[in-house]
């Protein structure tokens, strides 16, 4: 492979960093240049709403790779620099420091940004934060440490909002969560799991209010359209994300829910790839296109992209999985429950259970609460398309290894 080739990667989170190191592993001899507007050495993002928020910890203790690793693998980190334009015909990017950089291969690992809803007064308060980077978390910790009453309102009852609420409660904050839907986690899970997490947070003295549509924010008050109001020294916005597709749109890449890619992570234009949260890709397990916001997807797609860039024809075939940590609860999710028409709840005790989602008799996904065995075996059964005895599955006395129906020839 030629030594004079250059691969430019836009975005230095999990996807961007992993594709850079995977390129070296697969034999890329040329330059690898990694751009990111964040000035920090690339770090783990999931810890932002958990470990990093809770602890007086340095971001240097949460790095994806030590600084020396980039030097050893000849990966040129360009931090605090943004790509502002791309010329895909001449194959170069323009940067916000007025310089340009040529490329032979270009990888979009641009991820997503926090969605800031159009709420009146939201831009007039210095103590309003999202949780997308280390600067956000540093600001939250500083604001909490200087607040007398430590009253925090979290707008949004999804996983990020709930993880943040749990971490802030551990730090001594008085936390209120406001969710617009009729239940928390309404867009991502079943009422059963929503009820479980609702009770979990209330047990830990976090107030959760649903059917709350925030319409205005004043200096110290969050107002809802039902005339209710909540005092807040600190406000956390956790209502979702917007995929970073601005640059991709500028050069005419095909975009739907994200940047469209084929099974080799190639976009609609030659020599340009997209991976991670920003990519809209085909999943063979569910026979449809999806976009995933997960570290697992970012890492797996990075490996596939690196192989294809290096001329090793490889397709992305991965079963999605996710996790969430809240208090003493670990939720592990494998698969996608979208489209399920029946489920089985297997209860082993009040803090150890699993929910198995089926379409007909096909297992689609498993949610596991403090139950690694159900997560591991659920993964296996989805991949092998195993026939499950649902009556045995629901019986907590049954061995999960024996719930597979043996098909007779």
C-alpha positions in Angstrom: 0.0 0.0 0.0 1.3 3.4 -1.0 3.0 5.6 1.7 1.8 8.8 0.1 -1.9 8.3 0.6 -3.8 10.3 3.2 -6.9 9.4 5.1 -8.7 12.3 6.8 -11.1 11.6 9.6 -13.6 14.2 10.8 -14.5 13.6 14.4 -12.4 12.1 17.2 -14.9 10.3 19.4 -15.2 6.5 19.6 -15.8 6.0 15.9 -13.1 8.3 14.6 -10.4 7.2 17.0 -11.1 3.5 16.4 -11.0 3.8 12.6 -7.7 5.6 12.9 -6.1 2.8 14.9 -7.8 0.1 12.9 -6.4 1.6 9.7 -2.8 1.0 11.0 -3.7 -2.5 12.1 -5.0 -3.3 8.6 -1.9 -2.0 7.0 -2.5 1.6 6.0 1.0 3.0 5.4 0.1 6.6 4.6 -1.0 9.6 6.6 -3.9 9.5 9.1 -5.2 12.9 10.1 -7.9 13.2 12.8 -9.7 16.5 13.2 -12.0 17.4 16.1 -13.2 20.8 17.4 -12.9 19.5 21.0 -9.4 20.5 22.3 -9.1 17.6 24.7 -7.4 14.3 23.9 -10.2 12.0 22.8 -12.0 10.5 25.8 -14.8 8.1 26.7 -18.2 9.7 26.3 -20.5 7.3 28.3 -18.7 8.2 31.5 -19.8 11.8 31.1 -23.2 11.2 32.6 -21.9 8.6 35.1 -18.4 8.3 36.5 -16.9 11.6 35.2 -19.9 13.7 36.4 -19.9 12.1 39.9 -16.2 12.2 40.6 -13.8 15.1 40.8 -12.0 13.2 38.1 -9.6 14.4 35.4 -10.6 13.8 31.7 -7.0 12.5 31.3 -8.1 9.5 33.4 -10.8 8.7 30.9 -8.9 8.8 27.6 -9.8 6.5 24.7 -6.0 6.0 24.1 -2.9 7.5 25.8 -1.4 10.4 24.0 1.7 8.3 23.2 -0.4 5.8 21.3 -1.2 8.4 18.6 2.5 9.2 18.3 3.5 5.6 18.1 0.9 4.8 15.4 1.7 8.0 13.5 -1.9 9.4 13.9 -1.9 13.1 13.5 -4.3 14.6 16.0 -5.6 18.0 15.0 -7.6 19.1 18.1 -9.5 22.3 18.5 -9.8 22.6 14.8 -13.0 22.3 12.8 -13.6 21.3 9.2 -15.8 24.0 7.7 -16.0 22.9 4.1 -15.2 20.0 1.8 -14.3 19.9 -1.9 -15.1 16.3 -2.9 -14.1 16.8 -6.5 -10.6 18.0 -5.7 -10.5 16.0 -2.5 -9.6 18.5 0.2 -11.1 19.9 3.3 -11.0 23.5 4.5 -10.4 24.3 8.1 -11.4 27.1 10.4 -7.7 28.2 10.7 -7.9 29.1 7.0 -5.7 26.1 6.0 -6.7 23.1 3.8 -5.8 19.4 3.8 -5.9 17.0 0.9 -7.2 13.5 1.2 -7.4 10.3 -0.7 -10.0 8.8 1.7 -12.4 10.7 3.9 -14.3 9.4 6.9 -17.3 11.1 8.5 -17.3 10.3 12.2 -19.1 13.5 13.0 -21.6 12.0 15.5 -24.4 14.1 16.9 -25.0 17.2 18.9 -27.5 17.9 21.7 -30.9 19.1 20.5 -31.7 22.4 22.2 -35.5 22.8 22.0 -36.9 26.3 21.1 -38.0 27.1 24.7 -38.5 30.8 25.6 -35.5 32.0 27.7 -33.4 29.0 27.1 -30.5 31.0 25.7 -30.6 33.6 28.5 -29.4 31.5 31.4 -25.7 30.6 32.0 -26.6 27.6 34.2 -28.3 25.6 31.4 -26.3 22.6 30.2 -26.4 19.6 27.9 -24.2 16.6 28.3 -22.2 16.0 25.1 -18.6 16.8 26.1 -16.2 17.3 29.0 -16.7 21.1 29.0 -20.5 20.5 29.6 -19.8 18.3 32.6 -17.1 20.5 34.1 -19.6 23.4 33.9 -22.3 21.3 35.7 -19.9 20.3 38.5 -18.8 23.9 39.0 -22.3 25.2 39.1 -23.4 22.5 41.5 -20.4 23.2 43.8 -21.3 26.9 43.9 -25.1 26.4 44.4 -26.5 26.8 47.9 -29.8 24.9 47.4 -28.5 22.5 44.7 -31.8 22.4 42.9 -31.5 20.8 39.5 -34.2 20.3 36.9 -33.5 17.8 34.2 -35.6 18.3 31.0 -36.0 14.9 29.4 -36.6 11.4 30.8 -34.6 9.4 28.4 -31.5 7.4 29.3 -29.1 10.3 29.3 -31.5 12.4 31.4 -32.1 9.6 33.9 -28.4 8.7 34.2 -27.6 12.3 34.8 -30.3 12.5 37.4 -28.9 9.5 39.2 -25.4 10.9 39.2 -26.5 14.3 40.5 -28.6 12.8 43.2 -25.5 10.9 44.4 -23.7 14.3 44.5 -26.3 15.7 46.9 -28.4 17.6 44.4 -32.2 18.0 44.7 -33.2 16.6 41.3 -36.5 16.9 39.4 -37.0 15.3 36.0 -39.6 16.7 33.6 -40.7 14.5 30.7 -43.0 15.6 28.0 -44.4 12.1 27.2 -46.8 10.2 29.5 -44.0 8.0 30.8 -40.2 8.2 31.0 -38.3 6.2 28.3 -41.5 6.2 26.3 -39.7 6.2 22.9 -37.2 3.5 23.7 -38.8 0.8 25.9 -42.0 -0.8 27.3 -44.2 0.5 30.1 -43.0 -2.2 32.3 -39.4 -1.0 32.2 -40.5 2.6 32.4 -42.4 1.9 35.6 -39.4 0.1 37.1 -37.1 3.1 36.5 -39.8 5.5 37.6 -40.0 3.7 41.0 -36.2 3.4 41.2 -35.7 7.1 40.9 -38.5 8.0 43.3 -37.1 5.6 45.8 -33.8 7.5 45.5 -35.6 10.8 46.1 -35.6 12.1 42.5 -38.9 13.7 41.6 -40.3 12.6 38.2 -43.1 14.4 36.5 -44.5 13.3 33.2 -46.8 15.0 30.7 -44.8 18.2 31.3 -44.1 20.3 28.3 -41.6 23.1 29.2 -42.6 26.4 27.6 -40.4 29.0 29.3 -37.3 29.3 31.5 -36.6 32.3 33.6 -33.6 33.0 35.8 -34.5 30.4 38.4 -37.7 28.8 37.3 -38.8 26.3 34.7 -42.4 26.9 33.5 -44.7 24.3 31.9 -47.7 24.8 29.7 -50.0 23.3 32.3 -49.1 26.3 34.6 -46.9 24.2 36.8 -43.4 25.6 37.7 -40.2 24.3 39.2 -37.4 26.2 40.9 -33.9 25.4 39.5 -30.4 26.6 40.1 -29.1 24.3 37.3 -31.0 23.1 34.3 -29.9 20.0 32.3 -31.2 19.6 28.7 -31.5 15.9 27.8 -34.3 15.8 25.1 -32.4 14.1 22.3 -29.8 14.8 19.6 -29.4 16.1 16.2 -27.2 14.2 13.8 -24.2 16.3 12.5 -24.8 16.1 8.8 -24.2 19.8 7.8 -20.9 19.0 5.9 -22.4 15.9 4.3 -25.3 17.9 3.0 -22.9 20.6 1.6 -21.3 18.1 -0.7 -24.5 16.3 -1.6 -24.2 13.0 0.2 -27.4 11.0 0.4 -29.0 11.6 3.8 -32.0 10.1 5.5 -32.0 9.6 9.3 -28.2 10.0 9.0 -25.6 9.7 6.3 -26.6 6.8 4.1 -23.9 4.1 3.8 -23.8 0.6 2.3 -22.7 -2.5 4.1 -19.1 -1.5 3.6 -19.8 1.9 5.3 -19.3 3.7 1.9 -21.4 6.8 1.3 -23.0 7.8 -2.0 -19.7 9.3 -3.1 -16.5 7.6 -4.0 -13.7 7.5 -1.3 -16.0 8.9 1.4 -17.2 6.8 4.4 -19.4 7.4 7.4 -19.4 5.6 10.7 -20.9 5.8 14.2 -23.9 7.9 15.4 -24.0 9.9 12.1 -24.4 6.8 9.8 -27.7 5.4 8.5 -26.9 1.8 7.7 -28.4 -1.6 6.8 -28.7 -4.2 9.5 -29.0 -7.7 8.3 -30.5 -9.1 11.5 -33.6 -6.9 11.1 -33.6 -6.5 7.4 -33.9 -2.7 7.4 -31.9 0.5 7.6 -31.2 2.0 11.1 -29.2 4.6 12.9 -27.6 3.7 16.2 -26.3 5.8 19.0 -23.9 3.4 20.8 -20.3 2.9 21.4 -20.6 -0.7 20.2 -21.9 0.4 16.8 -19.2 3.1 16.5 -16.4 0.6 17.2 -17.7 -2.1 15.0 -18.3 0.2 12.0 -14.8 1.7 12.5 -13.3 -1.8 12.0 -15.3 -2.5 8.9 -14.5 0.9 7.4 -10.8 0.5 8.0 -10.8 -2.9 6.3 -12.6 -1.6 3.3 -10.4 1.5 3.0 -7.4 -0.9 3.0 -8.9 -3.0 0.2 -10.2 -5.8 2.4 -13.8 -6.3 1.3 -15.8 -6.6 4.6 -19.5 -6.2 5.4 -21.0 -4.8 8.6 -23.0 -7.6 10.3 -23.4 -6.8 14.0 -26.2 -7.3 16.5 -26.8 -4.0 18.4 -26.3 -3.8 22.1 -26.5 -1.0 24.7 -26.2 -0.4 28.4 -27.2 2.0 31.1 -26.1 2.4 34.7 -28.3 4.0 37.3 -27.7 3.7 41.0 -27.1 0.0 41.7 -28.9 -1.1 38.5 -27.2 -2.2 35.3 -29.5 -2.4 32.3 -28.1 -4.4 29.4 -30.0 -4.4 26.1 -29.3 -6.6 23.1 -31.2 -6.3 19.8 -33.9 -3.9 18.7 -37.5 -4.4 20.1 -39.1 -2.2 17.4 -42.0 -4.1 15.8 -42.5 -6.6 18.7 -46.1 -7.9 19.2 -45.6 -9.9 22.3 -43.2 -10.2 25.3 -42.2 -12.4 28.2 -41.2 -10.9 31.5 -38.9 -13.2 33.6 -38.7 -12.0 37.2 -36.0 -13.5 39.4 -36.3 -10.9 42.1 -37.3 -7.2 42.4 -33.9 -6.0 41.1 -33.1 -8.9 38.7 -35.3 -9.6 35.8 -35.4 -9.6 32.0 -37.9 -8.7 29.3 -37.9 -10.8 26.1 -39.4 -9.2 23.0 -40.9 -11.3 20.2 -42.5 -10.8 16.8 -44.6 -13.9 16.6 -42.1 -16.5 17.8 -39.0 -14.7 16.6 -36.9 -13.3 19.4 -36.1 -9.6 18.6 -34.5 -8.2 21.7 -33.8 -8.7 25.4 -33.7 -6.1 28.2 -31.7 -7.4 31.2 -31.7 -5.8 34.7 -28.7 -7.0 36.8 -28.8 -10.2 34.8 -25.8 -10.8 32.7 -26.8 -14.4 31.9 -30.1 -13.4 30.2 -28.2 -10.8 28.2 -25.5 -13.3 27.1 -27.9 -16.1 26.2 -30.4 -13.7 24.7 -27.7 -12.5 22.3 -26.9 -16.1 21.4 -30.6 -17.0 20.8 -31.2 -13.9 18.6 -28.2 -14.7 16.5 -29.1 -18.3 16.0 -32.8 -17.6 15.6 -33.6 -20.1 18.3 -37.2 -21.3 18.9 -38.0 -20.4 22.5 -40.4 -22.1 24.9 -42.1 -19.0 26.3 -43.8 -20.8 29.2 -40.4 -22.1 30.4 -38.9 -18.7 29.7 -41.4 -17.0 32.1 -40.6 -19.5 34.9 -37.6 -18.2 36.9 -36.9 -21.7 38.1 -36.2 -22.9 34.6 -32.6 -22.9 33.3 -32.2 -20.4 30.5 -30.0 -22.9 28.7 -32.9 -25.3 28.5 -35.7 -23.0 27.1 -34.7 -23.6 23.4 -37.1 -25.9 21.6 -35.3 -28.7 19.9 -36.7 -29.0 16.4 -37.5 -32.6 15.2 -36.4 -33.7 11.7 
